[in-house]
Amino acid sequence: MIVEPQLIKYFPEYDQVFQGDLSQYSKHFLPICSINLKCIYPDQDQWLHFVSVKEIYDGCVGQETKEYHSEYCKEDMIGFDVIGDKYCFTGDWNYFVYEKMIQEGTIPQNQEMVVKYRANRVNIQTVEDLDTWLVQFELTTSPDFRNKLKSKHTFFITPDSDQGLVENLLDRFEKEASESDYDSVIGAYKLNTKTYELAKAYYHKHGKIYPMTIGNYSTKIETMESLEKGVEDNLEYIQYPEIAGILDDIQFQSKEDKDCLEECEISFEEAMQFEDSTNLTNLPYDAEGNIFTYIGRFTGYLFQQYGADSVYLFYNKELKKAVICLEYT
């Protein structure tokens, strides 16, 4: 399937995709691409947007905030009202556990603690003084890192200690603390944001997406140079997404999906019902039990550190609602 260039936008800006408080949208969402429905339905001049979420990390998005679920905002399913050509989030922002962590002040601060300790340790004369100083970090840091500081504090503040070794140890502590901070929902937000921006920069530099896994479910972040070398080293194996070089499918028109339907003897109409054909946790239905129209899907881990295997977009023209659903295999 060929999508005409005027009917698709790659990595659109937030103000092109969302309506409302853009600071909230940029906090939680990642715009991947936009398509005009004219590429499917010539009489429908409507822009829809494929987006991912930053909270993908461990388990389902929304699994810890069921009290804030709604009809189209559940585990791994996020709905939007379509207003003109933009999205308006239909749920409560507290659907994202990140909001709860911000409100409760439970953001991991292991690295910040080590950094502040390095700057203030000359004023912390004894282990008892250190205990008092560490109280401020009890809710936001790991006991392991607090205990590491305690065990080495006397060595760190003794003038006769090898200062080169002191700095090396503190460098190592700070690196370990940083990696620990990333190993959390808050850290996932940071990593997903950084890798998304890298994927976007790669596209703007090369005119095509980075075609391999940009996410590796670790705290290591690639660089532009490492991405370019990865492509250069794997040219013979690289395959770009079939639809416009960014989407895996639009309404089962990709070769892979067409072949699958033919092999399994499934009609287009049957496929559009999504009965036992995916690993999606939830699907969007209207009040009469009709599933929303499937628009297309993309591979999530091409665009962020912790990405879904597939992100599906559904749309209901009458209700003017768009819904994304996350799939893991």
N, C-alpha and C positions, 0 to 999 in steps of 0.2 A: 504494500500500500504506500502510495506517495502522498505526502502532505505538502501542499504548496507553501512556499516560504512565507507568504503574507498571512498564513493561517496558523503559524506557530511562533512562540516566543521562548527563547532559551534563558533560563535564570532571570526571570522578570524581577523587577524591584518590588519591595513590599507595598508601596503605594499604588502599584499597578494591580495587585492581587487582593488586597484587603481594605475593608472600610472600617473605620473606628480608630481605637487607640493603637497606633502602629508600634508603640514601644512594647505592648503586650504581644502583638503578633510576631515581632522580631525576636522576642524573648523565647517563644515556644515553637515557631514554625520555620520551615525551610522551603522556599518556593523553587521548584525544579523546572517546570515549563508550563506554558499556557497554550491551549489550542482553541481555535474557533470551530464550533460545531458544523460550520459549513463544509468541513472536510469529511463529515459523515452525512449530514443532512443539509443539502444545498440551500434549503429555505430557512434555516435557523442561524441567524447572525448573533451567536452567543459565545462569549469567551468563558471557558472553564479552566481551572488551574490544578495541576498535579503538584501536591505539596507533601512534604514529610514533616516529622516532628522531632524535636531535639531530645525528648524524654525517653526515646528508645534506649534501653540499657539492659535491664535484667527483669525478665517477665513481661507481662502485658502492660501497655500504657493504660493507666486508669484503674489498675487492679487494686490499688490501695485507697481509692477515693470513691467507693461505690455510692456513698451518700450524696455525691454530686453528679451521678449519672442521670441521663435523660433519654428520651426516645431515640435520639440519633447521636448520642455521646455516651458510649459504653466502653468496655474493654477493647482496645485496639480498633475502635471505630469512632471517628470524629466528624461531626456534621457542621455544615455551614448554610446559612441563608444566602441565596444568590441575589444580590441587589445590583441591578444593572449588570455590569461585567465584573463585579467584585464579590468577595466572600465576607460574610459577617459571622463570626463564631457563635454558634447557637447555645453553647453550654456555659456553665459557671467556670470561671478561670481556676477555681479550686479543684477542678477535675484533674489538674496537673499537680502531682505531689510536690513538685518543685515549689509551688506557691506556699504550701504548708511549711516546708523547710525554711523558706525565707521568713515567714511570719513567726515561726518558733525560734529563729536564730540558731538553727542546728546545721548551718553550713560548715563542712569540714574546714578546719583552720590549722592543720598540722604544719604546713609549710610556713604560714604566717607566724605561728608560735616559734618555730626555729629561727626565722629571720629576726623577730623581735628579741629573742634570747641573745642572738649574736650581737645585736646592737646594745643590749643592756646588761650583759653578764658581768661587766666590771663593777656594776652597782649592786650585784647580788652576791653578798659575801659568803653566805653559808648555805648548807643544804636546807636548813629551816627557812631561810629567806626565800630560797627557790620554791619551797612548798607553798609559801604564801603568794608568791608571784604567779605560780601555775594555777591558782584557784580560778582565775579569769578564763582559763581554757578548758575547764573540766567538762563542759557540755559539748564542746566542739572539736575535741582532739582525742586521739587514741591513747589509752594508758601506756601502750608500748613506747610511744615517742616521749611521753612525759618521763617514764622510767629511764629511758636512755639518757635523757638530759641529766637526771638525778645521779645516775651511776657515773657519769663522766664530769660532773660539775666541778668537783675539787681539782681535777686535772686541768680543766679548761681555764680556771681562774688563777692557778698557781703561776707566778711570774717565771719560775725556773722551767716550766714545761716547754717542750719543743713547740714553738708557735707555728711552725710549718705543719707539724702533725696535727695540732689543734685545728687549724683551718681546714686541713684535708678531711678530718673527721666530721667537722661541721658541714663541709660541702656535701659529704656523703649523706649525713642526716637530712640535710635540706632536700637533696634529690629524692631520697626515700619518702620523705614527708610529702613532697609534691606528687609522687606517683600514688601514694595512698589517698590523697585528696581527689585525684582523678578517678579512683576506684569507688565511685559513688554516683548517685543521680546527678548531683551538682557537677561533679567532674565530667560526667557524660555530656551534660549540656555544653561545657567548655570544649570538650574534644569534638563533639558533633558540629559545633559552630566553626571551629578552626578548620576541620577537614572539609566542610561545605564551602567555606571561603576559598580554600585551596582548589577544590574542584571547579568552582566558578572562575577563579583566576586562570586555571589551566584552559578552560573553554575559551575565555576571552583572548588568550595568547595564541591558541592553536586553531580556533574555529571549529573544534570538535571536542566532545567530552573525553575525559580520561576513561579508557574502556575497561580497566581492570579494577579489582577490589581496592578502594581507597581506604576502607575501614578494615582493621585487623583485630578488633576486640582486645586491644592492649592500649597502653598509655603512650606508645610511640607514634609520633605524627610524622608523616612523610613531608618532603620538601618538594618544591617545583623541580629541582634538579633530579631528585630520586624518582619522581614520576616520569620525567622525560627519559631517564635512563631505562626505567622499567619498560616503557613502550619500545624503545630502541632495541632492547635485548629480546623482546618477545614479538617482534613484528609478524613472524610467520604464524603465530597462534592467535593473534588479536581478532576479535569479532565485536563489532559495534552493535548496539541495539538496532533491531531491524527497522523500526518506525522512526524516520527522521533522525536517526542516529542517537536517540535519547530514550524512546519508549520501546518496551518489549512488544506491546500489542495495542491495537485499537479495535474493539468489537470483533475479536477473533479473525481479523484480517491478516495477521502475520502468517508467514509460511508455517512456522512451528505449530501455531494453534489450528490452522486449517488442516494440516496433516494429522494432528491429534484427533480432531473431530471426525475426520474421514476414517481414520483407523478404528476409532471406537464406535463408529456408526451413530454419532450424535448430531442431531440437526442444530442449526443456528438457534432456532427457537428454544430448543431444549437446553442448549448451552447457556442461553441468556437467563435461565431460571436459577443457575448456580446450585443445583441439587447434588450434594455430595461430590463436588468436583474440585474443591479447594480445601485448604487448611484454615480458612478464615474463621475467626472466633465468633464474629457477629456479622450480619448482613442487614442492609436497610430495606424496610418494607413500608408501604403506605397503610392507611387505616383499614383498607380492604384486603390486606395481605399480599399485595402485588409488590414484587421486588423492584427496586429502582433500576433504571436502565444502566447497564454496564457500559462505561466509556472506554477505559483502557487501563494499562498498568505499566509500572517501571520497576527496575531493580534498585532497591533502597541503598544497598551497601556500595554502590558506585559513587555515592554523593555524601556519605557521612561515616564517621568512625564506627558507630553502632547502628547499622541500618537493617531494616526489614528485608527479607528475601524479595518480597514483592509488595508494592503499594498499589491498591486498586482504587479507581475513581468511579463512583456511581452518581447518577443525576436523576432527579424527578422534575420534569418540565412544569407540571401543573403546580406542584408544591414550591417550586423554585428553591430546591435544596440540593446541595452537593455533599457527598459523604466519601471520606477516604477510609479504607480498611487495610489493616496491616496483616501480612501473612508471613509465617515462618515455617520452613520445611525441615 
